[in-house]
Amino acid sequence: MIFQTGCTAKRIVSESAFNSNINSVEDIINKVKNNNISNESFFIEKGNLYIKRKEDFNRFIFNCKFQKPDKYLFSFRNNAGIEGARMYITKDTLVINDRIEKKLLYGKPEDMERVYGIPYFVLNKLFGDLDFGENVNNSFEKDENKIFLTQQSENGVWKSYLDTKNEKVKSTEFLEKNRGKIIEIIYSKFGKDRGHFPEDIDFKDITKGINTHIHISKMVIPWNGEIEFIPGKGYIKEEIK
């Protein structure tokens, strides 16, 4: 029986050894899934965003609340601590308090990319979760102690490198059918005391030439609070187009 390891190297193994390899990989994948941070509600009390595009560089302070199964509330502030925007998003809703323009923006989750440049389907991957959505075909390659997971969906293909030591996703990239690799995310400094949360995240949007570094300095997981979104009083309502 042929068992493929890596991209090109092949070796013949017995059927029992083949099944053992599959079981060991599935066991690791299940452990990685069990370490998904979205298994619990959480609250990132303080984080920093560093965004670089060509010669432009911006820094923001943010916090993020997540309530199972799909509610997020983000708050973005400048270095002086003044809030510029607050975003509430679920699987079917997107609402943004734009405190600068005094507008209440509303739309669908897919509109998140128009406002912030990040597609909604990336959100579950942003903090390092291994996501198995509907209508996704999964396959893997095992090369010594490394596992590479490929997930094909209607949006494109995710390729993830699983860290067998930390039992987390070490890096992931997204490829569109026509444009190739467009997104790359690298996670580092995992801490079991932080619920296997990565302290540092590097997000690269290859098509837009944008590099974003996320540093998480304070968080609570599990978090027992509830998310409440309060629209800005007197704000002008405007649909995201």
PLY file of the C-alpha trace (Angstrom):
ply
format ascii 1.0
element vertex 241
property float x
property float y
property float z
element edge 240
property int vertex1
property int vertex2
end_header
0.00 0.00 0.00
1.28 3.46 -0.85
1.23 6.18 1.81
2.29 9.64 0.69
4.42 11.78 3.00
5.10 15.38 2.08
4.66 16.50 -1.50
6.80 14.02 -3.45
8.38 11.34 -1.24
6.58 8.00 -1.16
7.21 4.78 0.71
5.53 1.37 0.96
4.11 0.48 4.36
1.97 -2.34 5.66
-1.77 -1.83 5.95
-1.56 -1.87 9.77
1.14 0.82 9.71
-0.91 2.81 7.20
-3.98 2.70 9.44
-1.82 3.61 12.44
-0.56 6.73 10.65
-4.12 7.77 9.78
-5.33 7.21 13.33
-2.44 9.19 14.80
-3.12 12.09 12.43
-6.85 12.07 13.16
-6.06 11.99 16.88
-3.86 15.09 16.56
-6.45 16.88 14.42
-9.10 16.17 17.07
-6.78 17.53 19.78
-6.22 20.69 17.73
-10.00 21.08 17.31
-10.44 20.60 21.07
-8.01 23.49 21.60
-10.05 25.87 19.41
-10.56 29.06 21.39
-14.09 29.42 20.02
-15.05 26.36 22.06
-15.36 28.95 24.84
-16.58 32.54 25.01
-13.64 34.90 25.46
-12.72 38.54 26.00
-9.55 40.11 24.60
-9.27 43.02 27.00
-6.26 44.61 25.32
-4.64 44.09 21.95
-2.61 46.12 19.49
-2.90 46.29 15.72
0.10 47.31 13.62
-0.85 47.81 9.97
1.69 48.46 7.23
1.00 49.10 3.58
3.95 50.24 1.49
5.16 53.40 3.26
2.05 53.84 5.41
2.06 52.60 9.01
-0.82 52.76 11.48
-1.27 51.53 15.03
-4.54 50.91 16.86
-5.67 49.57 20.22
-8.52 47.07 20.17
-10.56 44.77 22.33
-12.78 41.90 21.28
-15.59 40.01 22.95
-16.74 36.64 21.62
-19.92 34.95 22.80
-20.62 31.41 21.66
-21.56 30.40 19.09
-21.07 33.29 16.66
-21.24 36.78 18.25
-18.27 39.16 18.03
-17.95 42.72 19.30
-14.80 44.66 18.36
-13.79 48.11 19.59
-11.02 50.09 17.86
-9.22 53.05 19.46
-6.37 55.33 18.54
-3.19 55.63 20.61
-4.84 58.28 22.77
-7.54 55.76 23.72
-10.35 57.48 21.80
-12.75 54.99 20.25
-13.18 55.41 16.52
-15.47 52.47 15.75
-17.30 49.54 17.27
-18.25 46.51 15.17
-20.86 43.88 16.01
-20.94 40.83 13.77
-22.69 37.43 13.72
-23.26 34.85 10.99
-26.08 36.98 9.53
-25.60 40.54 10.89
-23.05 43.34 10.64
-23.52 46.66 12.48
-20.84 49.34 12.96
-20.86 52.44 15.15
-18.69 54.91 13.23
-17.96 57.42 15.98
-15.89 59.65 13.70
-18.58 60.20 11.07
-21.46 59.70 13.54
-22.95 56.97 11.37
-24.59 53.63 12.12
-23.52 51.33 9.30
-25.39 48.09 8.71
-25.17 45.23 6.26
-24.33 41.56 5.86
-21.25 39.79 7.28
-19.80 39.65 3.77
-19.66 43.48 3.80
-16.96 43.33 6.49
-14.33 43.10 3.74
-15.50 46.38 2.19
-15.08 48.23 5.48
-12.03 46.57 7.07
-10.46 44.64 4.20
-10.80 41.22 5.87
-13.32 38.69 4.49
-15.85 37.36 6.98
-14.90 33.75 6.27
-11.40 34.53 7.63
-12.72 35.61 11.04
-12.82 32.12 12.56
-9.25 31.55 11.38
-7.92 34.90 12.62
-7.11 33.74 16.16
-5.82 30.30 15.16
-8.83 28.00 15.17
-9.11 24.91 13.01
-12.48 25.34 11.38
-14.44 22.52 9.77
-17.38 24.17 8.06
-20.12 22.69 5.92
-19.36 21.43 2.40
-15.60 21.26 3.07
-13.40 18.45 1.74
-10.44 17.68 4.01
-7.21 15.87 3.23
-3.81 15.70 4.91
-0.14 15.01 4.29
2.18 13.78 7.02
5.91 14.45 6.82
7.73 13.10 9.90
6.35 15.20 12.79
4.59 17.72 10.58
0.98 17.60 9.45
-0.33 19.66 6.56
-4.11 19.89 6.29
-5.85 20.93 3.06
-9.47 22.08 3.18
-11.34 22.75 -0.05
-14.48 24.90 0.13
-16.59 26.98 -2.21
-14.43 30.03 -1.41
-11.14 28.34 -2.26
-8.52 26.23 -0.50
-7.08 26.54 3.02
-3.71 24.93 3.67
-2.71 24.70 7.34
0.41 23.52 9.14
-0.44 21.85 12.45
1.99 22.10 15.36
1.93 18.65 16.94
3.73 19.88 20.08
1.33 22.71 20.96
-1.61 20.97 19.27
-2.53 24.19 17.48
-2.48 25.60 13.95
0.99 27.08 13.42
0.22 28.78 10.11
-2.44 28.81 7.43
-2.84 30.22 3.93
-5.79 30.73 1.63
-5.71 30.19 -2.12
-8.37 31.32 -4.56
-8.92 29.28 -7.70
-8.05 32.08 -10.11
-5.60 34.22 -8.12
-3.61 31.68 -6.11
-2.42 32.51 -2.58
-4.03 35.72 -1.31
-3.87 35.37 2.49
-1.23 34.09 4.89
-1.53 33.91 8.70
1.22 32.89 11.14
0.59 32.29 14.87
3.17 32.27 17.66
3.72 32.33 21.44
0.90 30.01 22.47
0.11 29.79 26.15
-1.94 27.10 27.87
-2.66 29.60 30.63
-4.39 31.70 27.95
-6.54 28.85 26.70
-4.08 28.05 23.89
-4.46 31.60 22.58
-1.60 32.89 20.37
-0.01 36.06 21.73
1.23 37.18 18.31
-0.48 36.90 14.93
0.93 38.00 11.58
-1.69 38.50 8.88
-0.61 39.14 5.30
-3.01 40.21 2.55
-0.91 39.48 -0.51
-3.25 41.00 -3.09
-3.54 44.34 -1.27
0.07 44.40 -0.05
-1.04 44.84 3.58
0.87 43.35 6.53
-0.89 43.32 9.90
0.66 42.31 13.21
-1.69 41.57 16.10
-0.34 41.46 19.65
-2.64 40.27 22.44
-1.48 41.36 25.88
-4.49 40.73 28.13
-7.43 38.36 27.82
-10.00 36.31 29.69
-10.97 32.77 28.64
-13.44 31.34 29.42
-15.50 34.53 29.67
-18.97 34.47 31.22
-20.28 37.84 30.07
-22.86 38.71 27.44
-22.48 40.92 24.39
-24.67 43.98 24.11
-24.44 46.36 21.16
-25.74 49.89 21.80
-26.28 51.97 18.63
-24.91 55.52 18.68
-27.56 58.00 19.76
-28.60 60.28 16.92
-26.31 58.54 14.42
-27.28 58.54 10.75
-28.22 55.07 9.55
-26.50 54.03 6.36
-26.43 50.71 4.51
-22.99 49.42 3.55
-22.74 49.37 -0.24
0 1
1 2
2 3
3 4
4 5
5 6
6 7
7 8
8 9
9 10
10 11
11 12
12 13
13 14
14 15
15 16
16 17
17 18
18 19
19 20
20 21
21 22
22 23
23 24
24 25
25 26
26 27
27 28
28 29
29 30
30 31
31 32
32 33
33 34
34 35
35 36
36 37
37 38
38 39
39 40
40 41
41 42
42 43
43 44
44 45
45 46
46 47
47 48
48 49
49 50
50 51
51 52
52 53
53 54
54 55
55 56
56 57
57 58
58 59
59 60
60 61
61 62
62 63
63 64
64 65
65 66
66 67
67 68
68 69
69 70
70 71
71 72
72 73
73 74
74 75
75 76
76 77
77 78
78 79
79 80
80 81
81 82
82 83
83 84
84 85
85 86
86 87
87 88
88 89
89 90
90 91
91 92
92 93
93 94
94 95
95 96
96 97
97 98
98 99
99 100
100 101
101 102
102 103
103 104
104 105
105 106
106 107
107 108
108 109
109 110
110 111
111 112
112 113
113 114
114 115
115 116
116 117
117 118
118 119
119 120
120 121
121 122
122 123
123 124
124 125
125 126
126 127
127 128
128 129
129 130
130 131
131 132
132 133
133 134
134 135
135 136
136 137
137 138
138 139
139 140
140 141
141 142
142 143
143 144
144 145
145 146
146 147
147 148
148 149
149 150
150 151
151 152
152 153
153 154
154 155
155 156
156 157
157 158
158 159
159 160
160 161
161 162
162 163
163 164
164 165
165 166
166 167
167 168
168 169
169 170
170 171
171 172
172 173
173 174
174 175
175 176
176 177
177 178
178 179
179 180
180 181
181 182
182 183
183 184
184 185
185 186
186 187
187 188
188 189
189 190
190 191
191 192
192 193
193 194
194 195
195 196
196 197
197 198
198 199
199 200
200 201
201 202
202 203
203 204
204 205
205 206
206 207
207 208
208 209
209 210
210 211
211 212
212 213
213 214
214 215
215 216
216 217
217 218
218 219
219 220
220 221
221 222
222 223
223 224
224 225
225 226
226 227
227 228
228 229
229 230
230 231
231 232
232 233
233 234
234 235
235 236
236 237
237 238
238 239
239 240
